[in-house]
């Protein structure tokens, strides 16, 4: 998958609200938000900081669930590689 596309369209969910990966807008209502209220980015992907995967998938079946730990590791490797090239 294209990690840049994920980065630009990812809604990261916490225990109560979510945030936009692209502009870092906080306090987004993850159960209904189709796009970021700050930058207007349409959400295609969702990830959880709390691990409540089943609850999130049931609330937002329209979004593709991304494992936040895996995504963060891959994104960090790409950023490190770009630093040295």
N, C-alpha and C positions, 0 to 999 in steps of 0.2 A: 504494500500500500504506500501511497505517497504521503510521507510524514508532514510535508509542508501543507498539503490539503487538510490533513487532520488538524494540524496546529491552527489553521485559519478558520475552522468550522467546529471547534470542540467546545462543549459545555462541560465544565468540571464541577461536579456536585459535591457539596460538603454535607454536614448533618442537617442543615435547614435550607440553605439557599445554594446557588451556584455562581460561577464566574466564567467570564468569556476568556478563552485562551488567547485570543488575538489582541484585545485591548486591555485585558485585566479588569474589566468592569465587575464590581462585586454586587452581591445581593439580588441576583437574578432568580426569579421564581421558576425553578427548573421543571415544575410539573406542567406549565402552560406555555413558556416562552418558546417561540419559533425562531426568534432572532434576538440579537443583542440590542438592548435599548440605547446603548451608547454609540456603537459603531455600525449597527445595522447588519452585521454578519449573520447569515442564515446558519443555524445549527444543523449539522448532519450527523455528528458523533457526540457521544456522551461518555464520561468516565466518572468514577466515584473515588473519593478519598476515604470513605468510611467502609467500603466493602459490601454495602447493601445492594448487591447486584440484582437479585430477583425483584426487589421492590422497585428499583429504577427501571428495569426492563418492562415490568408490568405497567408503570406509569407512562413510560415513553417508548412504546414499541415502534414508533416512527423513526427513532434514531439508532444508529449502529453503536453498540457498546464496545468501548476500547478499554483494555486493561491499563490502568494509569501507570503502574510500575513498569510494565514492559514498554509502554510508550515513552516514558521519561528516560529509561535506559537507552533506547534507540536514539532518541532526540539528542541526548548528551553525547553519545558516540559520534553522531554526525557533526555536531557543533565542534567537538574536539578535533575531528579530522579536518574540518574546514579551517581551523586555527593554524594547522601546520602545513596547509597546502597553498 
